[in-house]
Amino acid sequence: MNRSFFISITFVTILLGVMLGFQFRTTIAGDNVVPRDREQELALEKKNLVENLYKLQMEISDLSTKLEQAGIGQREADEALGRELAKIERFAGLSQVSGPGVELLVQSRPGQAGIDVFDVPKITDEQLLKIVNELYSAGSDAIAINSQRITAISEIRLAGNHINVNGIPLSPPYRIIAIGDASVLKNRLELKGGLVEYLSSQYDILVQIQEKEVVTIPAFTGEFHFDYAKPVKEN
């Protein structure tokens, strides 16, 4: 029911009210001059007008209720859509999130005296990727490296003397924040023979892990590009 129809019904109701008043006055004024048959016809018309007016008033009341319910329904739909959009943004990494988790500091172990600085092992993109994958495998909800949010399209790759994350060059030490069950994440990384031990023994990479009651991970600030993928039209 649109607004114009509601206005039309209101106008018809007013018009019928005016006609009813006119017919009523005609009946009273013509008591002495109107034939009895005509008087009965006018009385019947008056009765029909009253009934029609009552029906229109009931319909207007019903329409008003439906319009009000439609407004409430639209608000509820908007709220539901807003909640769904916020959920999608969280999963896509487009909104800042916080919660319990861990903070990792990843750096090369300081070299011993007499060893040239260029002999100090370097952290590779592959090693950072292994840490990220291990955190996700342990149930992490969100991860960032040096404030760069990891998303489904994030790249972690070596570029010259730096490691690029989301196209941003990062330098060690690497501070990795992950949201999830802090004790589970920490224990998973520190398993005997696990990733932290492997990086330490094989590459002299030191991974320090702290459990945190609350950590905050920023939103992804880059842009999404789809050069080839297109939405599939439903039949």
C-alpha positions in Angstrom: 0.0 0.0 0.0 1.7 3.2 -1.1 1.3 6.7 0.2 -0.8 8.0 -2.8 -3.4 5.2 -2.2 -3.6 6.1 1.4 -4.2 9.8 0.5 -6.9 8.7 -2.0 -8.8 6.7 0.6 -8.6 9.6 3.0 -10.0 12.0 0.3 -12.9 9.6 -0.5 -13.8 9.3 3.2 -13.9 13.1 3.5 -16.1 13.4 0.4 -18.5 10.7 1.7 -18.7 12.6 5.0 -19.7 15.8 3.2 -22.2 14.0 1.0 -23.7 12.3 4.1 -24.1 15.7 5.9 -25.7 17.2 2.8 -28.1 14.3 2.5 -29.0 14.5 6.2 -29.7 18.2 6.0 -31.8 17.6 2.8 -33.9 15.0 4.6 -34.5 17.3 7.6 -35.3 20.4 5.6 -37.7 18.5 3.3 -39.8 16.8 5.9 -42.9 18.7 4.8 -42.3 18.8 1.1 -40.5 15.5 0.1 -42.9 12.6 -0.8 -42.8 9.7 1.6 -41.3 7.3 -1.0 -38.5 9.8 -1.7 -38.0 10.2 2.1 -37.5 6.4 2.4 -35.0 6.4 -0.4 -33.0 9.2 1.2 -33.1 7.4 4.5 -31.8 4.2 2.8 -29.1 6.2 1.0 -28.1 7.8 4.3 -27.9 4.3 5.9 -25.7 3.1 3.0 -23.4 6.1 3.3 -23.0 5.6 7.0 -22.1 1.9 6.4 -19.7 2.8 3.6 -18.1 5.5 5.7 -17.6 3.0 8.6 -16.0 0.5 6.3 -13.7 3.1 4.8 -12.7 4.2 8.4 -11.9 0.6 9.3 -9.9 0.2 6.1 -7.9 3.4 6.8 -7.2 2.1 10.3 -6.0 -1.2 8.9 -3.9 0.5 6.3 -2.3 2.8 9.0 -1.5 -0.3 11.0 0.1 -2.0 8.0 2.1 1.1 7.1 3.4 1.4 10.7 4.3 -2.3 10.7 6.0 -1.9 7.3 8.1 0.9 8.8 9.1 -1.3 11.7 9.9 -4.1 9.4 12.1 -1.9 7.3 14.0 -0.7 10.4 14.5 -4.3 11.4 15.7 -5.2 7.9 18.2 -2.3 8.0 19.5 -3.3 11.4 19.9 -6.9 10.2 21.7 -5.7 7.1 24.0 -3.5 9.2 24.9 -6.5 11.5 25.6 -8.7 8.5 27.7 -6.0 6.9 29.7 -5.6 10.1 30.3 -9.3 10.2 31.5 -9.4 6.6 33.9 -6.5 7.3 35.3 -8.3 10.3 35.9 -11.5 8.3 37.4 -9.5 5.3 39.7 -7.6 7.7 38.1 -4.2 6.8 37.3 -3.2 10.4 39.5 -2.9 13.5 39.1 -5.8 16.0 40.2 -6.5 19.5 40.2 -9.4 21.9 42.5 -11.8 23.8 45.5 -13.2 22.0 49.3 -13.2 21.8 52.0 -10.9 20.8 55.1 -12.3 19.1 58.5 -10.6 18.6 60.4 -12.3 15.8 64.0 -11.4 15.2 67.4 -12.9 14.4 69.4 -14.0 17.4 72.2 -11.6 18.1 75.5 -12.8 16.6 78.4 -13.8 18.8 81.5 -11.6 19.1 83.8 -11.8 16.2 81.1 -12.8 13.7 80.6 -10.2 11.0 77.2 -8.5 11.0 76.5 -9.7 7.5 76.7 -13.3 8.8 73.7 -12.8 11.1 70.9 -14.9 9.8 68.1 -13.0 8.1 64.4 -13.7 8.5 62.7 -14.8 5.2 59.2 -14.3 3.9 58.7 -18.0 4.0 59.4 -18.2 7.7 57.0 -15.4 8.5 54.4 -17.2 6.4 54.9 -20.4 8.4 54.3 -18.5 11.6 51.1 -16.9 10.2 49.8 -20.3 9.0 50.6 -21.9 12.3 48.6 -19.2 14.1 45.6 -19.6 11.8 45.8 -23.4 12.2 45.7 -22.9 16.0 42.4 -21.0 15.7 43.5 -17.4 15.4 40.7 -15.0 14.2 42.8 -12.1 13.0 46.5 -11.5 12.5 48.7 -8.4 11.8 52.4 -8.1 11.1 53.9 -4.7 12.1 50.4 -3.2 12.0 49.6 -4.7 8.5 46.4 -6.7 8.7 46.6 -10.1 7.1 43.7 -10.8 4.8 42.7 -13.4 2.2 44.6 -11.4 -0.5 47.6 -10.3 1.6 51.0 -11.2 0.2 54.1 -11.8 2.3 57.1 -11.8 0.0 60.7 -10.8 -0.1 61.4 -7.5 -1.9 65.1 -6.5 -1.9 66.3 -6.1 1.7 62.7 -6.0 3.1 59.7 -8.2 3.4 56.6 -6.7 1.8 53.2 -7.2 3.5 50.2 -5.7 1.6 52.7 -4.0 -0.6 54.3 -2.2 2.4 58.0 -2.8 3.1 58.6 -4.0 6.7 61.9 -4.3 8.6 62.8 -6.6 11.5 62.1 -7.1 14.3 58.7 -8.3 13.3 55.9 -7.8 15.8 53.0 -10.2 15.1 49.7 -9.9 16.9 47.1 -12.6 16.8 43.6 -12.7 18.3 42.4 -16.1 19.7 42.7 -18.3 22.8 46.1 -17.0 24.1 47.2 -20.2 25.9 46.3 -22.4 22.9 48.2 -20.2 20.5 51.2 -20.0 22.7 51.3 -23.7 23.4 50.9 -24.5 19.8 53.9 -22.5 18.8 56.1 -23.7 21.7 55.4 -27.4 21.2 58.5 -29.6 21.6 59.8 -30.0 18.1 57.4 -27.3 17.0 57.8 -24.2 14.9 59.5 -21.9 17.4 62.1 -24.6 18.3 62.6 -25.4 14.6 63.3 -21.7 13.7 65.6 -21.3 16.7 67.7 -24.5 16.1 67.8 -24.3 12.3 68.0 -20.5 11.6 68.9 -18.8 14.9 65.6 -17.0 14.8 64.3 -15.9 18.2 60.5 -15.9 18.7 59.3 -14.4 22.0 55.7 -14.9 22.8 53.5 -13.1 25.3 49.9 -13.8 26.2 47.7 -10.8 26.3 44.2 -10.2 27.8 43.4 -7.7 25.0 45.2 -6.9 21.8 44.0 -4.7 19.0 44.5 -5.4 15.3 44.0 -2.5 12.8 41.8 -2.7 9.7 43.2 -3.5 6.2 43.8 -0.1 4.6 44.7 -1.2 1.1 42.4 -1.7 -1.9 40.8 -4.9 -3.3 41.3 -5.4 -7.0 39.6 -8.1 -9.1 41.0 -8.1 -12.6 39.4 -11.3 -13.8 36.9 -12.5 -11.2 33.3 -11.4 -11.8 30.1 -12.1 -9.9 28.1 -15.1 -11.1 24.5 -14.2 -12.1 21.9 -16.4 -10.6 19.3 -17.9 -13.0 
